Amino acid sequence: MTNKEVIRSNQMDFKVGLAQKAELVNSALTEVLQKQPDIVGRLKAAIKYSLESPGKRIRGALALWCCELIAGAVNRDAQVASAAIEMVHTYSLLHDDLPAMDDDDMRRGQASCHKKFDEATAILTGDALLALAFEVLAAEISESDISVRLIRTLASACGPAGMIEGQIADLQSQNSAGTVDILRHIHINKTAKMFAASAAMGGISGGANDEQIEHLLKYGLKLGLGFQIADDILDVSASSEQLGKTTGKDARQGKVTYPAVVGMAESKRIVESLCEEASQSLEIFGAGADILRQLPVALSERKH
């Protein structure tokens, strides 16, 4: 069997593992909200609605797996980090769905926050989740130096030289021919840097050294880039019911995507290559990283 065939043969175990990690992330999010008695009323309802929607928690699970890889087990710092990561990711989705951005009425199989409540509430809910993520990292991490490293890593990934830059570049490229260089810039910043941060934050929580963190960052970046290209493919090939969000939007909005620029076949080839590159980044970890080797394949072959 090839390496990829071995990985595919273990996908059932991977799905069970992902579900277990998602539950840990959900528990961490629940604990965070329970510790915030001053968040009340409409804002609390919108935060709960958004965080409790049925997301896959891939970024949070990635942090937990990377902590487990380094430390041998998931610790509390990693759970706190996973909650912070998912709060930032959810904030980005709330703002991304707004009429001024991607104008999407459905997310994770239910009404987008601005449709369930209103636009102002969705904006403020996103703002609240972003601020709360960093408050939690400042208050709930075991040691101050670990807290600072986690805050710096997450802020760099989601800030003006990361996710925000990717969003701006995505909007500016609409209705243009686009190039592979532009696409790569958008996807690395908009998506891949958050995957890289998730992997690194798990490693930091587990006590990884600088070399290990570097390899986890490379892995996360390749994983995230492959994930976003696969998402572009699904926007063309899947149904709204499968994805839990509106499909076909990229073409209607004139988005620059890999299928539009290089075609479907080449897009799939690039995803395959990125999966392999992600796995190669894990060589220093040996067999202990097998679950992480399954993740790129699972994400590239997903149907929803």
DRENVEX-646996 format. One record per residue (C-alpha): residue in one letter; x negated, y negated, z negated. Coordinates in steps of 0.5 Angstrom, whole numbers. Each point is the difference from the previous one (the first is absolute). Layout:
REM residues N
 aa    px    py    pz
  A     X     Y     Z
...
***
This chain:
REM residues 304
 aa    px    py    pz
  M     0     0     0
  T    -2    -7     1
  N    -1    -5    -5
  K     7    -3     2
  E     3     6     0
  V    -2     2    -7
  I     2    -7    -2
  R     7     1     3
  S     1     7    -3
  N    -1    -3    -7
  Q     6    -6     2
  M     5     3    -5
  D    -5     0    -6
  F    -1    -7     2
  K     7    -2     1
  V     1     2    -8
  G    -6    -3    -2
  L     2    -7     3
  A     7     1    -3
  Q    -3     1    -7
  K    -5    -6     1
  A     6    -4     2
  E     4     2    -6
  L    -6    -3    -4
  V     0    -6     4
  N     7    -1    -1
  S    -1     1    -8
  A    -5    -5     0
  L     5    -5     3
  T     5     1    -4
  E    -4    -1    -6
  V    -3    -6     2
  L     8    -3     1
  Q     1     3    -7
  K    -5    -5    -3
  Q     3    -6     3
  P     6    -2    -4
  D    -1    -7     2
  I     2     2     8
  V     8     0     0
  G     6    -2     4
  R     0     0     8
  L    -8     0     0
  K     0     7    -4
  A     5     3     4
  A    -4    -2     7
  I    -6     3    -3
  K     3     6    -2
  Y     4     1     6
  S    -7    -1     4
  L    -5     4    -4
  E     5     6    -1
  S     2     1     7
  P    -2     6     3
  G    -8    -1     2
  K    -5     5     1
  R    -5    -3    -4
  I    -6     2     4
  R    -4    -6    -2
  G     1     1    -7
  A    -1     8     1
  L    -6    -2     3
  A    -3    -3    -6
  L     2     5    -4
  W    -3     6     4
  C    -7    -4     0
  C     0    -1    -7
  E     1     7    -1
  L    -5     2     5
  I    -5    -4    -4
  A     2     1    -7
  G     3     7     1
  A     7    -3    -3
  V     4    -6     1
  N    -1    -5    -5
  R     5    -5    -3
  D    -4    -6     4
  A     1     4     6
  Q     7     0    -1
  V     1    -8    -2
  A    -4    -1     6
  S     4     4     5
  A     6    -4    -3
  A    -3    -6     2
  I    -2     2     7
  E     8     2     1
  M     2    -7    -3
  V    -4    -3     5
  H     2     4     6
  T     7    -1    -2
  Y    -1    -7     0
  S    -3     0     7
  L     6     4     2
  L     5    -5    -3
  H    -3    -6     4
  D    -2     4     6
  D     8     2     1
  L     2    -8    -1
  P     3    -3     6
  A    -6    -5     1
  M    -5     6     1
  D     3     7     3
  D     7    -1    -2
  D     2     7    -2
  D     7     2    -3
  M    -2     7    -3
  R    -6     2    -4
  R    -1     7    -3
  G     7     2     3
  Q     3    -5    -4
  A     2    -8     1
  S    -6    -4     0
  C    -1    -4    -6
  H     3    -7     3
  K     6     4     3
  K     2     3    -7
  F    -1    -7    -3
  D    -2    -6     4
  E    -7    -3     3
  A    -2    -4    -6
  T     1     6    -5
  A    -4     4     5
  I    -6    -5     0
  L     0    -1    -7
  T     0     7    -2
  G    -6     1     5
  D    -3    -5    -4
  A     1     3    -7
  L    -2     7     2
  L    -7    -3     3
  A    -1    -4    -7
  L     2     6    -4
  A    -5     4     3
  F    -6    -4    -2
  E     3    -1    -7
  V     1     7    -1
  L    -7     1     3
  A    -3    -5    -5
  A     4     3    -6
  E     1     7     0
  I    -7     3     3
  S    -5     3    -6
  E    -6    -4     1
  S    -1    -8     3
  D    -5     2     5
  I     4     5     3
  S     6    -5     0
  V    -4    -5     3
  R    -3     5     6
  L     8     2     1
  I     2    -7     1
  R    -5    -2     4
  T     1     6     5
  L     7    -1     0
  A     0    -7     1
  S    -5     0     6
  A     4     6     4
  C     7    -4    -1
  G    -3    -7     1
  P    -2    -5     5
  A    -5     4     3
  G     4     6    -1
  M     7     2     1
  I     2    -8     1
  E    -5    -1     6
  G     3     7     3
  Q     7    -3    -1
  I    -2    -7     3
  A    -4     4     6
  D     6     4     1
  L     5    -6     1
  Q    -5    -4     4
  S     0     6     5
  Q     7     1     1
  N     2     0     8
  S    -7     0     2
  A    -4     5     4
  G    -4     2    -6
  T    -7     4     0
  V    -3     6    -4
  D    -4    -5    -4
  I     6    -4    -2
  L     4     6    -2
  R    -6     3    -4
  H    -1    -7    -3
  I     8     0    -2
  H     0     7    -2
  I    -6     0    -4
  N     2    -6    -4
  K     8     1     0
  T    -1     7    -3
  A    -6     4     0
  K    -3    -5    -5
  M     5     2    -5
  F    -1     7     1
  A    -8    -1    -1
  A     2    -4    -7
  S     4     6    -2
  A    -5     5     1
  A    -5    -5    -3
  M     4    -1    -6
  G     1     7    -2
  G    -7     1     1
  I    -1    -6    -5
  S     5     3    -5
  G    -4     6     0
  G    -7    -3    -1
  A    -3     1     7
  N    -6    -2     2
  D    -2    -5     5
  E    -2     5     5
  Q     7     4    -1
  I     4    -7     0
  E    -3    -1     7
  H     2     6     3
  L     7     0    -3
  L     1    -7     3
  K    -3     3     7
  Y     5     5    -1
  G     6    -4    -2
  L    -1    -5     6
  K     0     6     5
  L     6     3    -3
  G     4    -7     0
  L    -2    -2     7
  G     2     7     2
  F     7    -1    -4
  Q     1    -6     4
  I    -1     2     7
  A     5     6    -2
  D     5    -5    -2
  D     0    -3     6
  I     1     6     4
  L     6     2    -5
  D     3    -7     2
  V     0     3     7
  S     2     7    -1
  A     4     1    -6
  S     7    -2    -2
  S     2    -5    -5
  E     3     5    -4
  Q    -6     4    -1
  L    -5    -6    -2
  G     5    -3    -4
  K    -1    -7     3
  T     2    -3     7
  T    -4     3     6
  G    -2    -3     7
  K    -1    -7    -4
  D    -7     0     3
  A     2     0     7
  R     6    -5    -1
  Q    -5    -5    -4
  G    -5     0     5
  K    -5     3    -5
  V    -7     2     2
  T    -1     8    -2
  Y    -4     6     2
  P     5     3     4
  A     2    -7     4
  V    -8    -1     1
  V    -3     7     1
  G     6     4     1
  M     3     6    -4
  A    -5     5     2
  E    -6    -4    -1
  S     3    -2    -7
  K     1     7    -2
  R    -7     1     2
  I    -3    -6    -4
  V     4     3    -6
  E    -3     7     0
  S    -7    -3     0
  L     2    -5    -6
  C     2     7    -4
  E    -7     3     2
  E    -4    -6    -2
  A     4    -1    -7
  S    -1     7    -1
  Q    -8    -1     1
  S     0    -5    -5
  L     2     5    -5
  E    -6     4     1
  I    -4    -2    -6
  F     6     3    -5
  G     0     7     3
  A     6     4    -1
  G     2    -4    -6
  A     3    -5     6
  D     4     5     4
  I     7    -3    -2
  L    -3    -6     3
  R    -2     3     6
  Q     7     2     1
  L     3    -7    -1
  P    -2    -3     7
  V     3     6     4
  A     7     0    -4
  L     0    -7     1
  S    -2     0     7
  E     5     6     2
  R     6    -3    -5
  K     7    -1     3
  H     3    -5    -4
***
